Amino acid sequence: MDIIFQYTRKQAIEDGVLVDVTEMAKEAGISVPTAVTSTVWHDIIVPSHSDRENGQSEDGRLWDVLWMLHVAIAMGINREAGCTSSTIYYSLLVHRNGVEGKVILKAQCHPGDNLEPVITIMMPNED
């Protein structure tokens, strides 16, 4: 079958649909290329003005997202639920406008542009 159009991960990163967070992911113990969707970046990682005034930062929030994924993988979250899927749902606490709340994220390990393993972190309703 002839491919008419293919939108690559590289193009998604260049277009801003995905944000490459591989360097900090490595620091958090995640060894494969990792990206977050622009929704996760803007809704979870980028703090509001008031949250910035209270000490929140992109780096701190990104670390929390990545570290909690590392913990979920290490704990075998999917194995405990009897699931062998390459998708993990995990939660973390996030401050938004001075209010702390639980957020659920979905991380999926899947083939990248060259069939290498990559991870994409997204909101539960994203694909």
C-alpha positions as CSV (number, residue, x, y, z in Angstrom):
1,M,0.0,0.0,0.0
2,D,1.4,3.4,-0.9
3,I,1.6,6.0,1.8
4,I,0.0,9.2,0.8
5,F,1.0,11.3,3.8
6,Q,3.0,10.6,7.0
7,Y,3.2,13.1,9.9
8,T,6.4,12.2,11.8
9,R,7.2,12.6,15.4
10,K,10.1,14.9,14.3
11,Q,7.6,17.1,12.4
12,A,5.2,17.2,15.4
13,I,8.1,18.4,17.6
14,E,9.1,21.0,15.0
15,D,5.4,22.2,14.7
16,G,5.0,22.4,18.5
17,V,2.4,19.6,18.7
18,L,4.8,17.7,20.9
19,V,7.5,19.2,23.2
20,D,10.7,17.2,23.4
21,V,11.6,16.6,27.1
22,T,14.2,13.9,26.5
23,E,17.1,15.6,28.3
24,M,15.3,16.0,31.6
25,A,13.6,12.6,31.2
26,K,17.1,11.1,31.1
27,E,17.9,12.8,34.4
28,A,14.7,11.3,35.8
29,G,15.9,7.8,34.8
30,I,13.8,7.4,31.6
31,S,16.2,6.1,28.9
32,V,14.1,6.6,25.8
33,P,13.3,9.8,23.8
34,T,10.3,11.4,25.6
35,A,7.9,14.1,24.6
36,V,4.7,15.7,26.1
37,T,1.8,16.9,24.1
38,S,1.3,20.7,23.8
39,T,-1.8,20.3,25.9
40,V,0.2,18.8,28.8
41,W,2.9,21.4,28.3
42,H,0.5,24.4,28.4
43,D,-2.1,23.0,30.9
44,I,0.1,21.2,33.4
45,I,3.7,22.2,33.0
46,V,3.5,26.0,32.3
47,P,2.5,27.7,35.6
48,S,0.1,30.6,35.8
49,H,1.4,34.0,36.7
50,S,0.2,33.6,40.3
51,D,1.7,30.1,40.6
52,R,5.1,31.6,39.3
53,E,4.9,34.2,42.0
54,N,4.5,31.3,44.5
55,G,7.7,29.6,43.3
56,Q,6.3,27.3,40.6
57,S,8.4,26.8,37.4
58,E,8.4,24.8,34.1
59,D,11.5,22.9,35.2
60,G,10.0,22.0,38.6
61,R,6.7,20.9,37.1
62,L,8.3,19.0,34.3
63,W,10.5,17.2,36.8
64,D,7.4,16.2,38.7
65,V,5.7,14.8,35.6
66,L,8.7,12.8,34.6
67,W,9.7,11.6,38.0
68,M,6.2,10.3,38.7
69,L,6.2,8.5,35.4
70,H,9.6,7.0,36.4
71,V,8.0,5.9,39.7
72,A,4.9,4.4,38.0
73,I,7.1,2.4,35.6
74,A,9.3,1.2,38.4
75,M,6.3,0.2,40.5
76,G,4.9,-1.8,37.6
77,I,1.6,0.1,37.7
78,N,0.2,-1.8,34.6
79,R,1.4,-5.2,36.0
80,E,-0.4,-4.6,39.2
81,A,-3.6,-3.9,37.3
82,G,-3.1,-7.1,35.3
83,C,-2.4,-5.1,32.1
84,T,0.5,-5.7,29.7
85,S,-0.2,-2.7,27.6
86,S,2.5,-0.2,26.6
87,T,0.2,2.6,28.1
88,I,0.4,3.7,31.7
89,Y,-2.0,6.0,33.5
90,Y,-0.5,7.8,36.5
91,S,-1.3,10.7,38.8
92,L,0.5,13.6,40.4
93,L,-0.5,16.6,42.4
94,V,-0.3,20.0,40.6
95,H,-0.8,23.5,41.9
96,R,-3.0,25.6,39.6
97,N,-3.8,29.1,40.6
98,G,-2.8,28.4,44.2
99,V,-5.0,25.3,44.5
100,E,-3.5,21.8,44.7
101,G,-5.3,19.1,42.7
102,K,-4.7,15.6,41.4
103,V,-4.0,15.2,37.6
104,I,-4.1,12.0,35.7
105,L,-1.7,11.6,32.8
106,K,-1.3,8.9,30.1
107,A,2.2,7.8,29.0
108,Q,2.5,5.6,25.9
109,C,5.6,3.8,24.7
110,H,5.4,3.3,21.0
111,P,7.6,3.2,17.9
112,G,9.2,6.4,16.8
113,D,10.0,7.6,13.3
114,N,12.7,4.9,12.9
115,L,10.8,2.3,14.9
116,E,12.9,3.0,18.0
117,P,11.0,3.0,21.3
118,V,9.7,6.5,22.3
119,I,7.4,7.8,25.1
120,T,4.7,10.3,24.7
121,I,3.0,11.8,27.8
122,M,-0.5,13.1,27.2
123,M,-3.8,13.8,28.8
124,P,-6.1,10.7,29.2
125,N,-8.4,11.8,26.4
126,E,-5.5,12.4,23.9
127,D,-4.2,9.8,21.3
